[in-house]
Structure formats: C-alpha cells, structure tokens
Amino acid sequence: MGQKKDLTGSEKSKIVRYLAEACSSLKIAKLLKRDHRTIKRFIQNSQQGRKKRVEKPRRKITAHELRKVKRAAAKMPLATSLAIFQSCNITGVPKSTRCAILRDMAKVRKAERRPPLNKTHKLKRQDWAKKYLKTDFSKVLWTDEMRVSLDGPDGWARGWIGKGQRAPVPLRRQQGGGGVLVWAGIIKGELVGPFRVEDGVKLNSQSYCKFLEDTFFKQWYRKKSASFKKNMIFMQDNAPSHASKYSTAWLARKGIKEEKLMTWPPCSPDLNPIENLWSIIKCEIYKEGKQYTSLNSVWEAVVAAARNVDGEQIKTLTESMDGRLLIVLAKKGGYIGR
C-alpha cells in the first residue's frame, strides 16, 4: 500500500462515513487500501479547515513593467489582478505575486462582513451536520435563487483601486435599473437550469410552487428515471416561500417529503455549494465593472456564463460537502470560511 495520487471524491465520502461509524484511521486505510498517512492527512486538514499558505519569494518584475502595471491599475478601477497584468502583456506571474505587487500601489474593496451567528444558530448547524454526516451527497439537489441587476451587485463589486484614487461611481438609473430573479440547482456534476422567474412576479408560496411546476418538474425532473426520483434529496433554504406549510404540502404531493426533503439550518448560505456557483457566474457577468441596458441582456449573460461552467467545476462544489460538515463540527457550528 504505497502512497498514491490524491484521494478521489468517492474515497473522501467513504472516509467521512467510516469516521461516523467510529472507525479508526488505520482501519479506514486498510478498507480503502490507501496509505495510512494519506488518510490521516485528509482527516487533519478537514478538521483544521484551510491551511495558511506558506509565503514564497516574490517573482521580480522590471521597473518598466511595474510602471505599466501602475498605469493599468489607474485606468482599470475595480479590475482583477489578472486583468490588470494581462492588459500589460505580463504573463506567467502567479496570483499571489500579482496581489503582492498591487498591494504596494493599490487596495481592494472588501465585501461586508457576515452577521455573527448566535448560540441557537450554531447548535442547529451542528445538529444538521451530525444528521447528514452519512448522507450520499451525490444524490442531493442543491437549489437556490439569485437576483442579478443591470448595474451590478450592490456592495459586492471589488477590485484594485490605485492609492490616492477614488472608486468610480457606477451608473445608477433614476428609477432603478431593475433585475432578473434566477433559479437553478446542482446535483453531482450536473447543472439544472438556470430558469428565469417571470418579471414582476413576487415569489410567495403559490407562485414559487407554480414556478417549480413549469420549470423544474416539467423540463427536468419528469425526464428522470424512477430510481433517480426515489433516491434524490431536494434541498432548499428557509425562505418563507420555501418553508411555508403550503409549499411543504405541495412538494409532498410531488413525492418530495420526509427524508427526501432536506431540513436546513438558519443563517447557512456558506453550507450551500450553489452559492459558490452564483459567485462564479457573477464574477463572469460583472467582470471589469460591466453593466447592462436591458433585463434580457443580463439574462443572456447569465445563461452564457452558466454554460461555461463545466461539469467538473460543479462536481468539485458538490463533493466539498463532506469536508464542510467536518469543518462545521470542528468549529462548533461556526462559519466554515468558504
């Protein structure tokens, strides 16, 4: 049993299940026929969360290139470090080095901090993690809505701003630019949707169920096999339109009830892998401060960005759930930091 390549997603899931069954790391290594050190390293990393990166020597760039970067940062406020360096035709510089160089001449606008979790929230998050510790997450459909606006996400845009410069003021229409509400789901390596909520429709219990009927059930779910439907677990957050008695009863009539409808802890967007998908899409549609002139144009941008997300990216997100549960338990219900 020599050391092999990194653990696969399937092996990681099995390790979590064996741990839940009180198996020792040595026994798990024998069951999986993997090196004991590999198993121990995965367990330690999962419990500790992400390790801090070891600072490496910064790659040097010439004084001429440095001046080009400084001019580009001034001309492209809120651009990413990659976009700034690409505009200067400077390639092969790793992200850590780009950011270290830019920190000497610019700063990053940071997103707002998340609200603190109270004791009840943490306990419910821990209970949820314990409940689903043995779950096969490849059978869970993770769903959520996202609103995209014409002018960009409020309080979300961030990028490099040269020292001494003011952040640009984005276009704001007098009556508001409006936006599009998008629903999607991910399961294993598959993207379900995205589907657009009709403009002007406010999602209450009745409109939410009608929307699911017209999109998710008619266009995707009904095409699946009976065995798939029998094993699929449907996840949704605790939005009022989702958690109402009306919606719960309606989903039960569709066969999604009891263990097939995942319970969800409060204040836990960090536990839903589809939130990471929304970040990927928003980074793409709003890159370099892009704004839109019509609802159809921003919807088309969302669809195009979603198509560019390949199955491996989605699979990476859904396979991260075992590690997330371990981190929640290690942090006693605290945010996992993703």
C-alpha positions as CSV (number, residue, x, y, z in Angstrom):
1,M,0.0,0.0,0.0
2,G,2.4,2.7,-1.2
3,Q,1.4,6.4,-1.4
4,K,-0.7,7.1,-4.4
5,K,-2.4,10.1,-6.0
6,D,-4.7,12.4,-4.1
7,L,-7.9,10.9,-2.7
8,T,-10.9,10.9,-5.0
9,G,-14.2,12.4,-4.1
10,S,-15.7,9.0,-3.6
11,E,-12.9,8.0,-1.3
12,K,-13.3,11.2,0.8
13,S,-17.0,10.4,1.1
14,K,-16.3,6.9,2.3
15,I,-13.8,8.3,4.9
16,V,-16.4,10.5,6.4
17,R,-18.9,7.6,6.6
18,Y,-16.3,5.4,8.3
19,L,-15.5,8.1,10.8
20,A,-19.2,8.4,11.6
21,E,-19.1,4.7,12.3
22,A,-16.2,5.2,14.8
23,C,-13.6,3.5,12.6
24,S,-10.0,4.4,13.3
25,S,-7.8,6.0,10.6
26,L,-5.8,2.8,10.4
27,K,-8.8,0.7,9.8
28,I,-10.0,3.1,7.1
29,A,-6.7,2.9,5.4
30,K,-6.9,-0.8,5.3
31,L,-10.5,-0.7,4.0
32,L,-9.6,1.7,1.2
33,K,-6.2,0.2,0.6
34,R,-4.6,3.5,0.9
35,D,-1.5,4.7,2.8
36,H,-2.3,5.4,6.5
37,R,-0.5,8.8,6.2
38,T,-2.8,9.9,3.3
39,I,-5.9,9.1,5.4
40,K,-4.6,10.9,8.5
41,R,-3.6,14.0,6.4
42,F,-7.1,14.3,4.9
43,I,-8.8,14.0,8.4
44,Q,-6.4,16.6,9.9
45,N,-6.9,19.0,7.0
46,S,-10.7,18.6,7.1
47,Q,-10.8,19.3,10.8
48,Q,-8.5,22.3,10.7
49,G,-10.1,23.9,7.6
50,R,-7.8,25.6,5.1
51,K,-4.2,25.8,5.9
52,K,-2.4,29.1,5.6
53,R,-0.3,29.4,2.6
54,V,3.4,29.4,3.1
55,E,4.8,32.7,1.7
56,K,7.1,32.1,-1.2
57,P,9.7,34.5,-2.6
58,R,8.0,37.1,-4.9
59,R,8.9,36.9,-8.5
60,K,10.6,40.1,-9.6
61,I,9.3,42.3,-12.4
62,T,11.2,45.1,-14.1
63,A,10.8,48.7,-13.3
64,H,9.3,49.3,-16.7
65,E,6.7,46.5,-16.2
66,L,6.0,48.0,-12.7
67,R,5.2,51.4,-14.3
68,K,2.9,49.7,-16.8
69,V,1.0,47.9,-14.0
70,K,0.6,51.1,-12.1
71,R,-0.9,52.9,-15.2
72,A,-3.2,50.0,-15.9
73,A,-4.4,49.9,-12.3
74,A,-5.3,53.6,-12.6
75,K,-7.1,53.1,-15.9
76,M,-9.0,50.0,-14.9
77,P,-10.5,50.6,-11.4
78,L,-12.1,47.5,-9.8
79,A,-10.4,45.2,-12.3
80,T,-8.9,41.9,-11.1
81,S,-5.2,41.4,-10.8
82,L,-5.2,39.0,-13.7
83,A,-7.0,41.6,-16.0
84,I,-4.5,44.3,-15.0
85,F,-1.4,42.2,-15.8
86,Q,-2.9,40.8,-19.0
87,S,-3.6,44.4,-20.2
88,C,0.2,45.0,-19.7
89,N,1.1,41.8,-21.6
90,I,2.8,40.4,-18.5
91,T,2.2,36.7,-18.3
92,G,3.4,33.9,-16.1
93,V,3.0,35.8,-12.8
94,P,1.1,33.8,-10.2
95,K,-1.8,35.4,-8.4
96,S,0.0,35.7,-5.0
97,T,2.8,37.7,-6.7
98,R,0.4,39.9,-8.6
99,C,-1.5,40.7,-5.5
100,A,1.7,41.4,-3.5
101,I,2.8,43.8,-6.2
102,L,-0.5,45.6,-6.4
103,R,-0.7,46.0,-2.6
104,D,2.2,48.4,-2.8
105,M,0.2,50.7,-5.1
106,A,-3.5,49.9,-4.7
107,K,-6.0,48.4,-2.4
108,V,-9.0,46.0,-2.6
109,R,-12.5,47.0,-1.7
110,K,-13.7,44.3,0.7
111,A,-17.1,42.8,0.9
112,E,-19.2,43.4,4.0
113,R,-18.7,41.0,6.9
114,R,-21.3,38.3,7.6
115,P,-23.6,38.8,10.6
116,P,-22.5,36.9,13.6
117,L,-24.1,33.6,14.5
118,N,-25.8,33.3,17.8
119,K,-25.8,30.2,20.1
120,T,-29.0,28.8,18.7
121,H,-27.8,29.1,15.1
122,K,-24.5,27.3,15.9
123,L,-26.3,24.5,17.7
124,K,-28.7,24.0,14.8
125,R,-25.9,24.0,12.3
126,Q,-24.1,21.3,14.4
127,D,-27.2,19.2,14.7
128,W,-27.7,19.5,10.9
129,A,-24.1,18.4,10.3
130,K,-24.5,15.4,12.5
131,K,-27.8,14.4,10.9
132,Y,-26.4,14.4,7.4
133,L,-22.9,13.0,8.2
134,K,-23.6,9.7,6.5
135,T,-25.5,11.1,3.5
136,D,-24.5,10.4,0.0
137,F,-24.3,14.0,-1.3
138,S,-24.1,12.8,-4.9
139,K,-27.9,12.3,-4.7
140,V,-28.7,15.8,-3.2
141,L,-30.1,18.5,-5.5
142,W,-28.9,21.9,-4.1
143,T,-31.2,24.8,-5.2
144,D,-31.4,28.5,-4.7
145,E,-32.4,31.8,-6.3
146,M,-30.1,34.6,-7.3
147,R,-31.1,38.2,-8.3
148,V,-28.9,39.9,-10.9
149,S,-29.3,43.6,-11.6
150,L,-28.4,45.7,-14.6
151,D,-26.0,47.8,-12.6
152,G,-24.1,45.1,-10.7
153,P,-24.4,43.5,-7.3
154,D,-24.8,46.1,-4.5
155,G,-22.0,46.0,-2.1
156,W,-20.4,43.1,-3.8
157,A,-18.1,44.6,-6.5
158,R,-14.5,44.6,-5.6
159,G,-11.2,45.2,-7.3
160,W,-8.0,47.1,-7.2
161,I,-8.0,50.9,-6.7
162,G,-4.8,52.9,-7.0
163,K,-3.7,54.7,-3.9
164,G,-5.0,58.3,-3.9
165,Q,-7.8,57.4,-6.4
166,R,-11.5,57.3,-5.6
167,A,-13.6,54.4,-6.5
168,P,-15.7,55.0,-9.7
169,V,-19.4,55.7,-9.3
170,P,-21.3,53.1,-11.3
171,L,-24.3,54.1,-13.4
172,R,-27.5,54.3,-11.3
173,R,-30.8,54.9,-13.1
174,Q,-33.1,57.4,-11.6
175,Q,-35.9,54.8,-11.2
176,G,-33.6,51.9,-10.6
177,G,-32.3,49.5,-13.2
178,G,-34.3,46.5,-12.0
179,G,-33.1,43.0,-12.2
180,V,-33.8,39.4,-13.0
181,L,-34.5,36.6,-10.5
182,V,-32.8,33.3,-11.4
183,W,-33.4,29.8,-10.0
184,A,-31.1,26.9,-10.5
185,G,-30.0,23.6,-9.0
186,I,-26.8,21.5,-9.0
187,I,-26.5,17.7,-8.4
188,K,-23.3,15.7,-8.6
189,G,-21.8,17.2,-11.8
190,E,-25.0,18.5,-13.4
191,L,-26.5,22.0,-13.6
192,V,-30.3,22.2,-13.5
193,G,-31.4,25.4,-15.2
194,P,-30.9,28.2,-14.9
195,F,-34.6,29.2,-15.1
196,R,-35.8,32.8,-15.1
197,V,-38.6,33.9,-12.8
198,E,-41.1,35.9,-14.8
199,D,-40.5,39.7,-14.5
200,G,-42.7,41.4,-11.9
201,V,-43.6,38.1,-10.1
202,K,-43.0,38.1,-6.4
203,L,-42.2,34.7,-5.1
204,N,-44.8,33.7,-2.5
205,S,-45.7,30.1,-1.7
206,Q,-48.2,29.8,-4.6
207,S,-46.0,31.5,-7.2
208,Y,-43.0,29.5,-6.1
209,C,-44.8,26.2,-6.5
210,K,-46.2,27.2,-9.9
211,F,-42.7,28.2,-11.0
212,L,-41.2,24.9,-9.9
213,E,-44.0,23.1,-11.8
214,D,-43.5,25.0,-15.0
215,T,-39.7,24.7,-15.0
216,F,-38.0,22.2,-12.7
217,F,-40.7,19.5,-12.8
218,K,-41.8,19.7,-16.4
219,Q,-38.5,20.5,-18.0
220,W,-36.1,18.4,-16.0
221,Y,-37.5,16.2,-13.2
222,R,-40.1,14.3,-15.2
223,K,-37.4,13.1,-17.6
224,K,-35.5,11.3,-14.8
225,S,-35.9,7.6,-14.1
226,A,-38.0,6.2,-11.3
227,S,-34.9,5.0,-9.4
228,F,-33.3,8.5,-9.6
229,K,-36.5,10.1,-8.2
230,K,-36.7,7.5,-5.5
231,N,-33.2,8.4,-4.2
232,M,-32.9,12.1,-4.9
233,I,-32.9,14.5,-1.9
234,F,-34.3,18.0,-2.6
235,M,-32.5,20.9,-0.8
236,Q,-33.9,24.4,-0.4
237,D,-33.2,27.1,2.1
238,N,-35.7,28.5,4.7
239,A,-37.0,31.4,2.6
240,P,-40.7,32.0,3.6
241,S,-41.9,30.8,0.1
242,H,-39.9,27.6,0.5
243,A,-40.6,26.7,4.1
244,S,-44.3,27.5,4.3
245,K,-46.9,24.9,5.0
246,Y,-48.4,25.4,1.5
247,S,-45.1,24.7,-0.3
248,T,-44.2,21.8,2.0
249,A,-47.6,20.1,1.4
250,W,-47.3,20.8,-2.4
251,L,-43.8,19.2,-2.6
252,A,-45.1,16.2,-0.6
253,R,-47.8,15.6,-3.2
254,K,-45.0,15.6,-5.7
255,G,-43.3,12.8,-3.7
256,I,-40.7,15.1,-2.1
257,K,-41.3,14.7,1.6
258,E,-39.8,13.4,4.8
259,E,-36.2,12.2,4.3
260,K,-36.4,13.3,0.6
261,L,-36.8,17.0,1.6
262,M,-33.6,18.1,3.4
263,T,-34.0,20.2,6.5
264,W,-31.9,23.3,6.5
265,P,-30.2,25.2,9.4
266,P,-30.7,29.0,9.7
267,C,-28.2,31.5,8.5
268,S,-26.2,28.9,6.5
269,P,-25.6,30.1,2.9
270,D,-22.0,29.0,3.4
271,L,-23.1,25.4,3.6
272,N,-24.9,25.5,0.2
273,P,-22.5,24.8,-2.6
274,I,-24.7,26.5,-5.2
275,E,-23.7,29.8,-3.5
276,N,-20.2,29.2,-4.9
277,L,-21.8,28.7,-8.4
278,W,-23.6,32.1,-8.1
279,S,-20.2,33.7,-7.3
280,I,-18.6,32.2,-10.4
281,I,-21.5,33.4,-12.6
282,K,-21.5,36.9,-11.0
283,C,-17.7,37.3,-11.4
284,E,-18.1,36.5,-15.1
285,I,-21.1,38.7,-15.9
286,Y,-19.9,41.7,-13.9
287,K,-16.1,41.4,-14.8
288,E,-14.4,44.7,-15.2
289,G,-17.4,46.6,-13.9
290,K,-19.7,45.6,-16.8
291,Q,-23.3,46.9,-16.6
292,Y,-26.3,46.2,-18.8
293,T,-29.0,48.2,-20.5
294,S,-31.9,45.7,-20.5
295,L,-33.2,42.7,-18.5
296,N,-32.9,40.4,-21.5
297,S,-29.3,41.3,-22.0
298,V,-28.3,40.5,-18.3
299,W,-30.4,37.2,-18.5
300,E,-28.5,36.2,-21.7
301,A,-25.2,36.9,-19.9
302,V,-26.3,34.7,-17.0
303,V,-27.2,31.8,-19.4
304,A,-23.9,32.2,-21.3
305,A,-21.9,32.2,-18.0
306,A,-23.7,29.2,-16.8
307,R,-23.0,27.3,-20.0
308,N,-19.3,28.0,-19.4
309,V,-19.3,26.3,-16.0
310,D,-18.3,22.7,-16.8
311,G,-19.3,19.5,-15.0
312,E,-16.0,19.1,-13.2
313,Q,-16.4,22.6,-11.5
314,I,-19.9,21.6,-10.4
315,K,-18.7,18.2,-9.2
316,T,-16.0,19.9,-7.2
317,L,-18.6,22.0,-5.4
318,T,-21.0,19.1,-4.6
319,E,-18.1,16.9,-3.5
320,S,-17.0,19.5,-1.0
321,M,-19.9,18.8,1.3
322,D,-18.2,16.1,3.4
323,G,-15.4,18.5,4.2
324,R,-17.8,21.3,5.0
325,L,-19.7,19.1,7.5
326,L,-16.4,18.2,9.3
327,I,-15.4,21.9,9.5
328,V,-18.8,22.9,10.9
329,L,-18.4,20.3,13.6
330,A,-14.8,21.3,14.3
331,K,-15.8,24.9,14.6
332,K,-18.8,24.1,16.8
333,G,-21.3,25.5,14.4
334,G,-19.3,28.5,13.2
335,Y,-19.0,29.7,9.6
336,I,-16.8,27.4,7.5
337,G,-15.0,30.3,5.9
338,R,-15.7,29.5,2.3
